[in-house]
Amino acid sequence: MKNKIMYGVVYSQNLVGQTLGEIKNKLSKEDGVTAIEYAVIAVAISAMLLTVFGSGDGSFIKAITDKFALLSKNIKGTLP
């Protein structure tokens, strides 16, 4: 009888320790946090690219397009 009680106590201690370890591991996972961090970085990069290249009259793309159009016009003007 004494051995069965000791076995029960040791088994329950192991079970409780294992269960607490699993709960601790589940609480310490940071997969979701990492995904949120990557999303924030992607939004920041998108905002930066939109600011640099943008759209409208003052954008980088518009300035480059205008310069190439002017260059093309100047080159065409020099041909006989």
Biopython code that builds the backbone (N, CA, C, O; Angstrom):
import numpy as np
from Bio.PDB.StructureBuilder import StructureBuilder

atoms = [
    (1, "MET", "N", (0.819, -1.183, 0.000)),
    (1, "MET", "CA", (0.000, 0.000, 0.000)),
    (1, "MET", "C", (0.871, 1.258, 0.000)),
    (1, "MET", "O", (0.575, 2.236, -0.687)),
    (2, "LYS", "N", (1.940, 1.209, 0.779)),
    (2, "LYS", "CA", (2.843, 2.355, 0.878)),
    (2, "LYS", "C", (3.492, 2.640, -0.478)),
    (2, "LYS", "O", (3.669, 3.801, -0.848)),
    (3, "ASN", "N", (3.844, 1.590, -1.217)),
    (3, "ASN", "CA", (4.458, 1.760, -2.538)),
    (3, "ASN", "C", (3.484, 2.393, -3.528)),
    (3, "ASN", "O", (3.881, 3.216, -4.353)),
    (4, "LYS", "N", (2.211, 2.011, -3.447)),
    (4, "LYS", "CA", (1.206, 2.575, -4.346)),
    (4, "LYS", "C", (1.009, 4.063, -4.063)),
    (4, "LYS", "O", (0.839, 4.853, -4.991)),
    (5, "ILE", "N", (1.031, 4.439, -2.810)),
    (5, "ILE", "CA", (0.878, 5.854, -2.446)),
    (5, "ILE", "C", (2.085, 6.641, -2.942)),
    (5, "ILE", "O", (1.933, 7.724, -3.506)),
    (6, "MET", "N", (3.269, 6.107, -2.735)),
    (6, "MET", "CA", (4.487, 6.784, -3.200)),
    (6, "MET", "C", (4.491, 6.902, -4.726)),
    (6, "MET", "O", (4.887, 7.931, -5.274)),
    (7, "TYR", "N", (4.051, 5.846, -5.404)),
    (7, "TYR", "CA", (3.963, 5.881, -6.854)),
    (7, "TYR", "C", (2.983, 6.965, -7.302)),
    (7, "TYR", "O", (3.255, 7.702, -8.250)),
    (8, "GLY", "N", (1.852, 7.057, -6.621)),
    (8, "GLY", "CA", (0.852, 8.068, -6.953)),
    (8, "GLY", "C", (1.380, 9.480, -6.739)),
    (8, "GLY", "O", (1.117, 10.372, -7.546)),
    (9, "VAL", "N", (2.132, 9.688, -5.643)),
    (9, "VAL", "CA", (2.694, 11.011, -5.355)),
    (9, "VAL", "C", (3.732, 11.384, -6.405)),
    (9, "VAL", "O", (3.718, 12.504, -6.917)),
    (10, "VAL", "N", (4.623, 10.471, -6.729)),
    (10, "VAL", "CA", (5.665, 10.746, -7.722)),
    (10, "VAL", "C", (5.036, 10.970, -9.096)),
    (10, "VAL", "O", (5.440, 11.882, -9.818)),
    (11, "TYR", "N", (4.060, 10.154, -9.463)),
    (11, "TYR", "CA", (3.398, 10.303, -10.758)),
    (11, "TYR", "C", (2.696, 11.653, -10.850)),
    (11, "TYR", "O", (2.782, 12.329, -11.875)),
    (12, "SER", "N", (2.003, 12.049, -9.787)),
    (12, "SER", "CA", (1.283, 13.327, -9.822)),
    (12, "SER", "C", (2.257, 14.500, -9.867)),
    (12, "SER", "O", (1.982, 15.500, -10.529)),
    (13, "GLN", "N", (3.388, 14.395, -9.177)),
    (13, "GLN", "CA", (4.397, 15.468, -9.245)),
    (13, "GLN", "C", (4.955, 15.588, -10.663)),
    (13, "GLN", "O", (5.126, 16.694, -11.176)),
    (14, "ASN", "N", (5.235, 14.459, -11.285)),
    (14, "ASN", "CA", (5.731, 14.478, -12.663)),
    (14, "ASN", "C", (4.687, 15.064, -13.613)),
    (14, "ASN", "O", (5.021, 15.854, -14.495)),
    (15, "LEU", "N", (3.434, 14.677, -13.431)),
    (15, "LEU", "CA", (2.359, 15.174, -14.283)),
    (15, "LEU", "C", (2.184, 16.682, -14.127)),
    (15, "LEU", "O", (2.037, 17.400, -15.116)),
    (16, "VAL", "N", (2.200, 17.155, -12.892)),
    (16, "VAL", "CA", (2.059, 18.590, -12.641)),
    (16, "VAL", "C", (3.255, 19.346, -13.214)),
    (16, "VAL", "O", (3.082, 20.399, -13.828)),
    (17, "GLY", "N", (4.453, 18.827, -13.024)),
    (17, "GLY", "CA", (5.653, 19.474, -13.565)),
    (17, "GLY", "C", (5.630, 19.528, -15.083)),
    (17, "GLY", "O", (6.000, 20.541, -15.677)),
    (18, "GLN", "N", (5.202, 18.451, -15.704)),
    (18, "GLN", "CA", (5.118, 18.405, -17.163)),
    (18, "GLN", "C", (4.054, 19.368, -17.675)),
    (18, "GLN", "O", (4.277, 20.074, -18.658)),
    (19, "THR", "N", (2.915, 19.401, -17.024)),
    (19, "THR", "CA", (1.834, 20.298, -17.442)),
    (19, "THR", "C", (2.247, 21.758, -17.289)),
    (19, "THR", "O", (1.990, 22.575, -18.173)),
    (20, "LEU", "N", (2.883, 22.084, -16.176)),
    (20, "LEU", "CA", (3.351, 23.452, -15.978)),
    (20, "LEU", "C", (4.420, 23.823, -17.009)),
    (20, "LEU", "O", (4.460, 24.962, -17.474)),
    (21, "GLY", "N", (5.277, 22.879, -17.364)),
    (21, "GLY", "CA", (6.280, 23.125, -18.393)),
    (21, "GLY", "C", (5.653, 23.408, -19.748)),
    (21, "GLY", "O", (6.107, 24.299, -20.466)),
    (22, "GLU", "N", (4.611, 22.658, -20.105)),
    (22, "GLU", "CA", (3.912, 22.880, -21.378)),
    (22, "GLU", "C", (3.226, 24.239, -21.395)),
    (22, "GLU", "O", (3.268, 24.944, -22.403)),
    (23, "ILE", "N", (2.596, 24.609, -20.288)),
    (23, "ILE", "CA", (1.939, 25.914, -20.203)),
    (23, "ILE", "C", (2.962, 27.031, -20.322)),
    (23, "ILE", "O", (2.734, 28.024, -21.012)),
    (24, "LYS", "N", (4.089, 26.861, -19.645)),
    (24, "LYS", "CA", (5.154, 27.865, -19.705)),
    (24, "LYS", "C", (5.672, 28.020, -21.131)),
    (24, "LYS", "O", (5.893, 29.143, -21.585)),
    (25, "ASN", "N", (5.870, 26.913, -21.845)),
    (25, "ASN", "CA", (6.336, 26.967, -23.239)),
    (25, "ASN", "C", (5.322, 27.653, -24.140)),
    (25, "ASN", "O", (5.703, 28.432, -25.013)),
    (26, "LYS", "N", (4.037, 27.377, -23.943)),
    (26, "LYS", "CA", (3.011, 28.004, -24.766)),
    (26, "LYS", "C", (2.940, 29.511, -24.526)),
    (26, "LYS", "O", (2.712, 30.284, -25.456)),
    (27, "LEU", "N", (3.136, 29.918, -23.278)),
    (27, "LEU", "CA", (3.093, 31.342, -22.965)),
    (27, "LEU", "C", (4.330, 32.086, -23.454)),
    (27, "LEU", "O", (4.274, 33.293, -23.692)),
    (28, "SER", "N", (5.437, 31.381, -23.605)),
    (28, "SER", "CA", (6.680, 32.050, -24.000)),
    (28, "SER", "C", (6.892, 32.083, -25.513)),
    (28, "SER", "O", (7.872, 32.668, -25.974)),
    (29, "LYS", "N", (6.011, 31.478, -26.291)),
    (29, "LYS", "CA", (6.160, 31.517, -27.750)),
    (29, "LYS", "C", (5.928, 32.923, -28.244)),
    (29, "LYS", "O", (5.032, 33.622, -27.771)),
    (30, "GLU", "N", (6.743, 33.335, -29.203)),
    (30, "GLU", "CA", (6.673, 34.695, -29.716)),
    (30, "GLU", "C", (6.436, 34.729, -31.218)),
    (30, "GLU", "O", (6.798, 35.711, -31.866)),
    (31, "ASP", "N", (5.848, 33.705, -31.782)),
    (31, "ASP", "CA", (5.598, 33.663, -33.222)),
    (31, "ASP", "C", (4.686, 34.800, -33.665)),
    (31, "ASP", "O", (4.950, 35.447, -34.678)),
    (32, "GLY", "N", (3.622, 35.046, -32.919)),
    (32, "GLY", "CA", (2.697, 36.107, -33.260)),
    (32, "GLY", "C", (3.335, 37.479, -33.182)),
    (32, "GLY", "O", (3.070, 38.347, -34.013)),
    (33, "VAL", "N", (4.176, 37.670, -32.176)),
    (33, "VAL", "CA", (4.866, 38.957, -32.009)),
    (33, "VAL", "C", (5.800, 39.194, -33.184)),
    (33, "VAL", "O", (5.879, 40.313, -33.690)),
    (34, "THR", "N", (6.502, 38.170, -33.623)),
    (34, "THR", "CA", (7.404, 38.306, -34.759)),
    (34, "THR", "C", (6.626, 38.660, -36.024)),
    (34, "THR", "O", (7.075, 39.496, -36.809)),
    (35, "ALA", "N", (5.483, 38.043, -36.231)),
    (35, "ALA", "CA", (4.666, 38.346, -37.401)),
    (35, "ALA", "C", (4.199, 39.798, -37.373)),
    (35, "ALA", "O", (4.180, 40.466, -38.407)),
    (36, "ILE", "N", (3.827, 40.283, -36.206)),
    (36, "ILE", "CA", (3.405, 41.682, -36.077)),
    (36, "ILE", "C", (4.574, 42.613, -36.359)),
    (36, "ILE", "O", (4.404, 43.639, -37.017)),
    (37, "GLU", "N", (5.754, 42.268, -35.871)),
    (37, "GLU", "CA", (6.934, 43.101, -36.136)),
    (37, "GLU", "C", (7.224, 43.183, -37.629)),
    (37, "GLU", "O", (7.526, 44.259, -38.146)),
    (38, "TYR", "N", (7.135, 42.050, -38.326)),
    (38, "TYR", "CA", (7.370, 42.060, -39.772)),
    (38, "TYR", "C", (6.312, 42.889, -40.494)),
    (38, "TYR", "O", (6.624, 43.571, -41.469)),
    (39, "ALA", "N", (5.080, 42.839, -40.032)),
    (39, "ALA", "CA", (4.021, 43.642, -40.649)),
    (39, "ALA", "C", (4.296, 45.133, -40.463)),
    (39, "ALA", "O", (4.099, 45.924, -41.385)),
    (40, "VAL", "N", (4.748, 45.512, -39.275)),
    (40, "VAL", "CA", (5.066, 46.923, -39.013)),
    (40, "VAL", "C", (6.223, 47.374, -39.899)),
    (40, "VAL", "O", (6.196, 48.484, -40.430)),
    (41, "ILE", "N", (7.230, 46.535, -40.062)),
    (41, "ILE", "CA", (8.374, 46.872, -40.921)),
    (41, "ILE", "C", (7.915, 47.017, -42.367)),
    (41, "ILE", "O", (8.352, 47.935, -43.061)),
    (42, "ALA", "N", (7.040, 46.123, -42.832)),
    (42, "ALA", "CA", (6.542, 46.205, -44.210)),
    (42, "ALA", "C", (5.755, 47.493, -44.441)),
    (42, "ALA", "O", (5.875, 48.111, -45.499)),
    (43, "VAL", "N", (4.961, 47.896, -43.471)),
    (43, "VAL", "CA", (4.201, 49.140, -43.596)),
    (43, "VAL", "C", (5.145, 50.340, -43.629)),
    (43, "VAL", "O", (4.937, 51.278, -44.400)),
    (44, "ALA", "N", (6.178, 50.308, -42.794)),
    (44, "ALA", "CA", (7.143, 51.415, -42.773)),
    (44, "ALA", "C", (7.880, 51.523, -44.107)),
    (44, "ALA", "O", (8.074, 52.625, -44.619)),
    (45, "ILE", "N", (8.287, 50.392, -44.670)),
    (45, "ILE", "CA", (8.987, 50.413, -45.958)),
    (45, "ILE", "C", (8.051, 50.902, -47.057)),
    (45, "ILE", "O", (8.465, 51.669, -47.926)),
    (46, "SER", "N", (6.796, 50.468, -47.027)),
    (46, "SER", "CA", (5.823, 50.927, -48.026)),
    (46, "SER", "C", (5.612, 52.432, -47.939)),
    (46, "SER", "O", (5.549, 53.116, -48.961)),
    (47, "ALA", "N", (5.505, 52.941, -46.729)),
    (47, "ALA", "CA", (5.324, 54.381, -46.548)),
    (47, "ALA", "C", (6.544, 55.151, -47.044)),
    (47, "ALA", "O", (6.407, 56.214, -47.649)),
    (48, "MET", "N", (7.743, 54.613, -46.788)),
    (48, "MET", "CA", (8.962, 55.266, -47.248)),
    (48, "MET", "C", (9.014, 55.290, -48.780)),
    (48, "MET", "O", (9.339, 56.318, -49.373)),
    (49, "LEU", "N", (8.697, 54.168, -49.413)),
    (49, "LEU", "CA", (8.711, 54.111, -50.878)),
    (49, "LEU", "C", (7.669, 55.042, -51.480)),
    (49, "LEU", "O", (7.920, 55.690, -52.495)),
    (50, "LEU", "N", (6.508, 55.106, -50.858)),
    (50, "LEU", "CA", (5.472, 56.008, -51.352)),
    (50, "LEU", "C", (5.908, 57.464, -51.203)),
    (50, "LEU", "O", (5.605, 58.296, -52.058)),
    (51, "THR", "N", (6.617, 57.770, -50.121)),
    (51, "THR", "CA", (7.109, 59.133, -49.914)),
    (51, "THR", "C", (8.176, 59.488, -50.938)),
    (51, "THR", "O", (8.168, 60.591, -51.485)),
    (52, "VAL", "N", (9.092, 58.565, -51.202)),
    (52, "VAL", "CA", (10.190, 58.842, -52.130)),
    (52, "VAL", "C", (9.681, 58.899, -53.570)),
    (52, "VAL", "O", (9.957, 59.859, -54.290)),
    (53, "PHE", "N", (8.944, 57.877, -53.987)),
    (53, "PHE", "CA", (8.498, 57.816, -55.376)),
    (53, "PHE", "C", (7.176, 58.539, -55.576)),
    (53, "PHE", "O", (6.989, 59.230, -56.577)),
    (54, "GLY", "N", (6.278, 58.388, -54.649)),
    (54, "GLY", "CA", (5.026, 59.109, -54.614)),
    (54, "GLY", "C", (4.229, 59.118, -55.889)),
    (54, "GLY", "O", (4.502, 58.366, -56.824)),
    (55, "SER", "N", (3.240, 59.982, -55.910)),
    (55, "SER", "CA", (2.422, 60.185, -57.101)),
    (55, "SER", "C", (1.981, 61.641, -57.092)),
    (55, "SER", "O", (1.807, 62.246, -56.035)),
    (56, "GLY", "N", (1.806, 62.180, -58.262)),
    (56, "GLY", "CA", (1.410, 63.582, -58.350)),
    (56, "GLY", "C", (2.491, 64.413, -58.999)),
    (56, "GLY", "O", (3.453, 63.877, -59.549)),
    (57, "ASP", "N", (2.333, 65.717, -58.937)),
    (57, "ASP", "CA", (3.252, 66.621, -59.627)),
    (57, "ASP", "C", (4.637, 66.682, -59.006)),
    (57, "ASP", "O", (5.616, 66.880, -59.727)),
    (58, "GLY", "N", (4.753, 66.521, -57.709)),
    (58, "GLY", "CA", (6.053, 66.644, -57.056)),
    (58, "GLY", "C", (6.764, 65.327, -56.836)),
    (58, "GLY", "O", (7.702, 65.263, -56.041)),
    (59, "SER", "N", (6.346, 64.278, -57.513)),
    (59, "SER", "CA", (6.921, 62.968, -57.256)),
    (59, "SER", "C", (8.232, 62.758, -58.013)),
    (59, "SER", "O", (8.528, 63.445, -58.990)),
    (60, "PHE", "N", (8.981, 61.816, -57.542)),
    (60, "PHE", "CA", (10.254, 61.448, -58.145)),
    (60, "PHE", "C", (10.039, 60.908, -59.560)),
    (60, "PHE", "O", (10.774, 61.258, -60.484)),
    (61, "ILE", "N", (9.033, 60.059, -59.720)),
    (61, "ILE", "CA", (8.743, 59.470, -61.029)),
    (61, "ILE", "C", (8.377, 60.560, -62.037)),
    (61, "ILE", "O", (8.822, 60.517, -63.184)),
    (62, "LYS", "N", (7.584, 61.520, -61.624)),
    (62, "LYS", "CA", (7.187, 62.619, -62.512)),
    (62, "LYS", "C", (8.410, 63.438, -62.909)),
    (62, "LYS", "O", (8.541, 63.829, -64.069)),
    (63, "ALA", "N", (9.308, 63.701, -61.957)),
    (63, "ALA", "CA", (10.512, 64.476, -62.264)),
    (63, "ALA", "C", (11.403, 63.734, -63.259)),
    (63, "ALA", "O", (11.915, 64.339, -64.201)),
    (64, "ILE", "N", (11.592, 62.431, -63.060)),
    (64, "ILE", "CA", (12.414, 61.635, -63.985)),
    (64, "ILE", "C", (11.769, 61.602, -65.369)),
    (64, "ILE", "O", (12.464, 61.754, -66.374)),
    (65, "THR", "N", (10.451, 61.407, -65.438)),
    (65, "THR", "CA", (9.743, 61.376, -66.719)),
    (65, "THR", "C", (9.885, 62.705, -67.455)),
    (65, "THR", "O", (10.110, 62.726, -68.665)),
    (66, "ASP", "N", (9.755, 63.799, -66.735)),
    (66, "ASP", "CA", (9.898, 65.123, -67.357)),
    (66, "ASP", "C", (11.313, 65.337, -67.887)),
    (66, "ASP", "O", (11.491, 65.880, -68.977)),
    (67, "LYS", "N", (12.315, 64.916, -67.127)),
    (67, "LYS", "CA", (13.707, 65.089, -67.571)),
    (67, "LYS", "C", (13.994, 64.256, -68.819)),
    (67, "LYS", "O", (14.664, 64.726, -69.738)),
    (68, "PHE", "N", (13.488, 63.017, -68.854)),
    (68, "PHE", "CA", (13.705, 62.202, -70.043)),
    (68, "PHE", "C", (12.960, 62.773, -71.251)),
    (68, "PHE", "O", (13.453, 62.698, -72.376)),
    (69, "ALA", "N", (11.782, 63.339, -71.024)),
    (69, "ALA", "CA", (11.040, 63.966, -72.128)),
    (69, "ALA", "C", (11.816, 65.167, -72.663)),
    (69, "ALA", "O", (11.905, 65.349, -73.877)),
    (70, "LEU", "N", (12.379, 65.987, -71.776)),
    (70, "LEU", "CA", (13.175, 67.134, -72.177)),
    (70, "LEU", "C", (14.428, 66.691, -72.918)),
    (70, "LEU", "O", (14.797, 67.287, -73.931)),
    (71, "LEU", "N", (15.079, 65.656, -72.421)),
    (71, "LEU", "CA", (16.276, 65.119, -73.066)),
    (71, "LEU", "C", (15.933, 64.591, -74.457)),
    (71, "LEU", "O", (16.666, 64.836, -75.416)),
    (72, "SER", "N", (14.831, 63.876, -74.566)),
    (72, "SER", "CA", (14.399, 63.354, -75.858)),
    (72, "SER", "C", (14.088, 64.490, -76.832)),
    (72, "SER", "O", (14.437, 64.412, -78.010)),
    (73, "LYS", "N", (13.446, 65.518, -76.355)),
    (73, "LYS", "CA", (13.117, 66.674, -77.195)),
    (73, "LYS", "C", (14.388, 67.370, -77.675)),
    (73, "LYS", "O", (14.483, 67.761, -78.838)),
    (74, "ASN", "N", (15.375, 67.526, -76.771)),
    (74, "ASN", "CA", (16.641, 68.175, -77.138)),
    (74, "ASN", "C", (17.417, 67.352, -78.157)),
    (74, "ASN", "O", (18.015, 67.899, -79.083)),
    (75, "ILE", "N", (17.403, 66.019, -77.980)),
    (75, "ILE", "CA", (18.123, 65.159, -78.933)),
    (75, "ILE", "C", (17.445, 65.220, -80.303)),
    (75, "ILE", "O", (18.133, 65.295, -81.321)),
    (76, "LYS", "N", (16.130, 65.189, -80.345)),
    (76, "LYS", "CA", (15.405, 65.258, -81.611)),
    (76, "LYS", "C", (15.645, 66.592, -82.299)),
    (76, "LYS", "O", (15.642, 66.668, -83.527)),
    (77, "GLY", "N", (15.854, 67.642, -81.514)),
    (77, "GLY", "CA", (16.089, 68.968, -82.083)),
    (77, "GLY", "C", (17.464, 69.099, -82.726)),
    (77, "GLY", "O", (17.663, 69.984, -83.558)),
    (78, "THR", "N", (18.396, 68.263, -82.371)),
    (78, "THR", "CA", (19.751, 68.347, -82.926)),
    (78, "THR", "C", (19.926, 67.528, -84.188)),
    (78, "THR", "O", (20.905, 67.721, -84.909)),
    (79, "LEU", "N", (19.021, 66.636, -84.473)),
    (79, "LEU", "CA", (19.126, 65.800, -85.676)),
    (79, "LEU", "C", (18.709, 66.607, -86.904)),
    (79, "LEU", "O", (17.782, 67.414, -86.838)),
    (80, "PRO", "N", (19.409, 66.381, -88.042)),
    (80, "PRO", "CA", (19.053, 67.135, -89.258)),
    (80, "PRO", "C", (17.765, 66.694, -89.888)),
    (80, "PRO", "O", (17.357, 67.245, -90.910)),
]
sb = StructureBuilder()
sb.init_structure("model")
sb.init_model(0)
sb.init_chain("A")
sb.init_seg("    ")
for serial, (resi, resn, name, xyz) in enumerate(atoms, 1):
    if name == "N":
        sb.init_residue(resn, " ", resi, " ")
    sb.init_atom(name, np.array(xyz, "f"), 0.0, 1.0, " ", f" {name:<3s}", serial, name[0])
structure = sb.get_structure()
